[in-house]
Amino acid sequence: MKVILREDVDHVGQMGELVTVADGYARNFLLPRQMAAAATEKNVRALDHQKRLIETKRKKERAAADEVATRLAGIPVTIPMQVGEEDKLFGSVTSKDIADALAAADFIVDKRKILLEKPIKTLGTFSIPVKLASDVTGEVKVSVVKQDTA
């Protein structure tokens, strides 16, 4: 039986694919759980239409993410931190600190999208990747400087 998958099914296929499965598997498992739809002519045409709409939407989102990545690269982020002897930081700079600094510059980014492998524990300038879309990653330059103690 040919079915159109509505979601990813292990060992069968990805969402939106037209696959052939055993009749019993389709009738007793996939269709009752709304994991697939019968591959009628109407459903296949609807699937083709939805794929075109999704592709158009993805192109728009990618263009918007590319524009945001370009703007993000132009924003300087400086984070003042207290330091001790030998310029060791008290604490560390985390993705939340970077997100807060970007928010202060009127650029809202979710801290979970900032791909910081480990917290920054030294002074200096760092290039931190920010995942803006599934296939678009921008970079922000973060400068960690000594806080004035005047």
Secondary structure, 3 states (H helix, E strand, C coil): CEEEECCCECCCECCCCEEECCHHHHHHHHCCCCCEEECCHHHHHHHHHHHHHHHHHHHHHHHHHHHHHHHHHCCCEEEEECECHHHCECCCECHHHHHHHHHHCCCCCCHHHECCCCCECCCEEEEEEEEEECCEEEEEEEEEEECCCC
